[in-house]
């Protein structure tokens, strides 16, 4: 996954690339199981969450050193 996380990014792609994002999404009640094939926009809207706040936090998580699965394996 390249670039920032946007409203069109698929939830599953986010949690596979940035495992720490899973815990955050769970605290926001975003479906990370059966709904993981939805965009983050749809996942946030289903639970009435603030999409912009979620995107801001997810991109902060993604920017952390060692945030991706590939970086952890180095």
C-alpha positions, 0 to 999 in steps of 0.5 A: 500500500502506497500513499496516504490512507484515504476514504477509499482505502479498504479496511482490510488493506489498512490492517494488513499493512498497519497492524497497529491500526486494528486496535484503533479501529476496534475502539471506533467500532469499525467492522474489521471482520466481515466488513473489512472489505468495505472502504474506511468511509463506509465502515466509519459511516456505518457506526456514525464515526467521524471519518476525518478524525479516523483518517487523521489518526490512521495516517498518524499510525501509518507514519510511525517508524516501523508501522508497516508489516514490511518494516517490522521484518527488516 
